[in-house]
Amino acid sequence: MVEDAPADPGPRPQGEIDYRLGQQRILARFGMDALRSRDLEQLLQRATELCAAGMNAGFCKYLDAPDDQGRMLVRAGVGWADGIVGSAHLGADIASPAGFAFKIGEPVISNHLEDEERFRTPDIMADHGIRRAINVLVETDGHRYGVIEVDSVHDGKFDEDDLAFMQGFANLIGVAIERQHAEGKLNAALEHQELLVREASHRVKNSLALVSAMLNLQMQEDDDPRIIRLLGDAQARITAIAQTHDQLWRGDRIGIVVLDDLASGLVTGLQEQAPQCRIECAAEPIAISADTAIPLGLMLTELVTNAIKYAGGERQSGAIDVRIAEEGDVIMMTVTDNGPGMPKGFDINTQSRASLGMRMIASLTRQLGGTIAFTPDLNDKGTRVCLTFPNPRAL
């Protein structure tokens, strides 16, 4: 709604064409700000400053949509006395030009506020000597967020071209507000999803711990050494999966496990079950996903358990060394023991037909997309097992 007004009393300060070109440059500059900014308060303040500059006016303000009490907060602005921006409120409906624009849902231009009959002029504007105002609604998809208003203390005329300039600002502000609302909802959804994943991992860990405890009770009830060994192997495998899930929900990054924490936790648990062995572990802090961590944890458990059997066995002591490190595009895990070594002509494919443990090792190696080699250690004593698989960071 544009009030009838006499022609502009004089030429634009820099000529009409230059004036309009200047507005387009200012609007383009604000468009870049609106795309980049994540700080809405800063963006609104920038909008009022550029709007005032583009209209050769000394005053501009952004007002929020009316609250429950029908008040519109002056959220950002330029030219106003201290204490206005961020604190002052204008009335909605016909109590102010901005309130009237918000009510009717259309732009409002008033070039003679002293003669205005459609709405009242607030004291704040009268105290600053405001004589004319132009208001544009900020809305997106039918949702009204507020109003941006340019005010001037000088005689003159805001016209339809000025309205188009202001509408460009209003559209960009609306898109920025809508984007921030959408990002807020997305972040809330992601946080909720992360909470659910953490809770699920925590419950899986607790359930597996319960199964491990039941196996332990069963081991105490059975006198058959073979049954006890099989139950112990199953318990170690379940513990490996449980500890991986424990790392998943405790970590800073959801679904990510840090290898040094996982490896040291698994080795510590195996060490407690085999006090006759001395197990050392040196792993780099490599971040891997759960899809890699679970099979790798099972593989580590399987290899160390085998080393305990042969390096410990009937001996009073055994030494086992675990190392995990990045080697360019691959991760290398080695488990070395000082036991009697592998039998002559050892072949994992042949052994996997007769041994569940070797069958698991072969299967987990394929799952990781890696290769595995069983060789004597450097002193030609004991066994050195080397697993190499693609580094997730290099993929």
SVG drawing of the C-alpha trace seen along z (x, -y; Angstrom):
<svg xmlns="http://www.w3.org/2000/svg" viewBox="-7 -20 75 103">
<polyline fill="none" stroke="black" stroke-width="0.4" points="0.0,0.0 1.6,-3.2 0.4,-6.6 -0.2,-9.2 2.5,-11.8 3.8,-14.7 6.8,-14.2 10.2,-14.0 11.3,-17.5 14.7,-17.2 17.2,-14.9 18.9,-12.0 22.2,-12.8 24.2,-11.1 21.6,-11.0 18.7,-8.4 20.7,-5.9 23.7,-5.9 21.4,-5.7 19.6,-2.6 22.9,-0.9 24.3,-1.6 21.2,0.1 21.8,3.2 25.5,3.4 24.5,3.1 21.8,5.8 24.3,8.1 26.8,7.6 24.2,8.5 23.3,11.6 26.8,12.9 26.6,12.1 23.3,13.9 24.7,17.0 27.8,17.1 26.6,16.0 25.6,18.4 25.1,15.6 21.6,14.3 22.0,11.3 25.0,10.1 23.2,10.6 20.1,8.6 22.4,5.8 24.2,5.8 20.9,5.7 19.8,2.6 23.1,0.8 23.1,1.6 19.4,0.8 19.9,-2.6 22.9,-3.2 21.1,-2.1 18.1,-4.4 20.3,-7.4 18.4,-7.3 19.8,-7.7 17.5,-5.1 16.6,-1.5 15.3,1.2 14.3,4.9 11.4,5.8 10.4,9.3 6.9,10.6 4.5,9.6 4.8,11.5 1.9,12.7 1.4,9.2 1.3,7.7 4.7,6.1 7.4,6.0 11.0,6.0 13.4,3.7 16.0,6.5 18.5,4.7 18.9,1.2 21.0,-1.8 20.7,-5.5 18.7,-5.0 19.6,-6.4 21.3,-4.1 19.0,-1.6 16.5,-1.3 18.0,1.6 17.5,4.9 15.2,3.4 12.5,1.2 9.2,2.5 6.7,1.0 3.0,1.9 1.5,4.2 -1.7,3.6 -2.3,-0.1 0.1,-1.2 3.0,-1.5 3.8,-1.4 5.6,1.9 2.6,3.3 0.3,2.2 2.4,3.8 2.6,7.1 -1.2,7.0 -2.2,6.6 0.7,8.7 1.8,6.1 4.5,3.5 3.6,0.1 5.0,-3.3 4.2,-6.5 5.9,-9.7 4.0,-12.0 3.8,-10.4 2.4,-13.6 -0.7,-13.2 -1.1,-9.5 -4.5,-8.1 -4.0,-4.4 -1.8,-3.9 -0.2,-5.8 3.4,-7.1 5.2,-5.6 6.9,-8.0 10.3,-6.5 10.0,-7.6 8.5,-11.0 11.3,-11.7 13.8,-11.1 12.0,-13.4 11.1,-10.6 8.9,-12.1 8.6,-9.1 8.9,-5.3 8.8,-2.3 8.1,1.2 8.4,4.6 7.3,7.9 9.9,10.6 8.3,14.0 9.0,17.4 6.5,20.0 3.7,18.0 5.4,17.7 5.9,14.2 9.1,13.6 9.1,9.8 9.4,6.5 12.3,4.4 11.7,0.7 13.7,-2.3 13.0,-5.8 14.0,-9.3 14.0,-12.6 14.0,-14.4 11.2,-15.3 11.1,-13.2 9.5,-10.2 10.0,-6.5 8.7,-4.9 8.1,-1.5 11.7,-1.1 12.8,-1.6 10.2,1.0 11.8,3.5 15.2,2.8 13.7,3.4 11.9,6.5 15.2,8.0 16.6,7.5 13.4,9.0 13.6,12.1 17.2,12.7 16.6,12.3 13.6,14.7 15.7,17.3 18.5,16.9 16.0,17.3 14.4,20.3 17.8,21.9 18.8,21.4 15.5,22.9 16.0,25.9 19.6,26.3 18.4,26.1 15.9,28.9 18.5,31.0 21.0,30.6 18.3,31.5 17.4,34.6 21.1,35.6 21.6,35.1 18.6,37.3 19.9,39.9 23.3,39.9 21.7,40.4 19.8,43.4 22.9,44.9 24.9,44.4 22.0,45.9 21.8,48.9 25.6,49.5 25.5,49.2 22.7,51.8 24.4,54.2 27.5,53.9 25.6,54.6 23.7,57.6 27.0,59.1 28.5,58.6 25.6,60.6 26.2,63.4 29.9,63.4 29.0,63.7 26.8,66.6 29.6,68.4 31.9,67.8 29.4,69.4 29.1,72.3 32.9,72.7 32.9,73.0 30.3,75.7 32.1,77.9 35.2,80.0 36.0,81.0 39.1,79.1 38.1,79.1 34.6,77.6 36.2,75.0 38.6,74.0 35.8,73.7 33.7,71.7 36.7,69.5 37.3,68.8 33.7,67.9 33.8,65.6 36.8,63.8 35.1,63.3 32.0,61.9 34.1,59.6 35.9,58.3 32.6,57.3 31.3,55.8 34.4,53.7 34.1,52.4 30.5,51.3 31.6,49.8 34.1,47.6 31.4,46.7 29.1,45.0 31.9,43.5 33.8,41.8 33.4,38.2 32.5,39.2 29.5,41.4 30.3,44.7 34.1,44.2 36.6,46.2 40.2,45.2 42.4,48.2 44.8,47.6 41.9,47.5 40.3,50.6 43.5,52.6 44.8,51.7 41.4,52.6 41.3,56.0 44.9,56.8 44.4,55.8 41.4,58.2 43.3,61.1 46.3,60.4 44.1,60.8 43.0,64.2 46.6,65.3 48.9,64.1 51.6,66.5 52.2,64.4 53.6,60.9 51.6,59.1 52.7,55.7 50.6,53.6 51.6,50.5 48.9,49.2 48.6,45.8 45.5,43.7 43.9,44.5 40.2,43.6 38.2,46.4 34.5,47.1 32.5,49.8 32.4,51.8 36.2,52.1 36.6,52.1 34.4,55.1 36.2,57.6 39.6,56.1 38.8,56.5 37.8,60.1 40.9,60.8 43.2,59.3 41.4,61.4 41.8,64.5 45.5,64.0 46.4,63.1 44.4,66.0 46.3,68.4 49.6,66.8 48.7,67.3 48.0,71.0 51.4,71.6 53.7,69.0 52.2,69.8 51.1,73.4 53.0,75.4 55.7,72.8 56.0,70.6 56.1,67.5 55.5,66.3 56.1,63.1 53.6,61.6 54.0,58.3 51.1,56.5 51.7,53.6 49.3,51.7 50.4,48.9 49.7,47.0 51.9,47.9 50.9,45.5 47.7,46.7 47.4,49.7 47.2,50.5 49.5,53.3 48.8,55.3 51.4,57.8 51.2,60.3 54.5,61.9 55.1,64.6 58.1,66.6 56.4,69.9 57.5,73.0 56.5,71.5 54.2,72.8 54.4,76.4 56.3,77.0 54.3,76.5 51.6,74.5 48.8,73.3 45.9,71.3 43.5,72.6 44.2,76.1 44.1,75.4 40.8,73.5 39.0,76.7 39.9,78.3 40.1,75.2 37.2,72.8 39.8,70.2 41.7,70.4 38.5,70.4 37.5,67.2 40.9,65.6 40.6,66.4 37.0,65.1 37.8,61.9 40.8,61.3 38.6,61.4 36.0,59.2 38.7,56.5 39.9,56.9 43.4,57.7 46.1,60.3 47.6,62.3 51.0,64.1 52.3,66.5 56.1,66.4 58.9,67.1 59.9,64.0 63.2,62.3 65.1,64.7 63.7,67.7 61.8,68.6 58.2,68.2 55.6,66.9 55.0,63.6 51.5,63.0 51.1,60.0 47.7,58.7 47.6,55.9 44.4,54.3 43.4,51.0 43.6,47.9 40.1,46.3 41.7,42.8 43.2,43.6 40.0,44.8"/>
</svg>
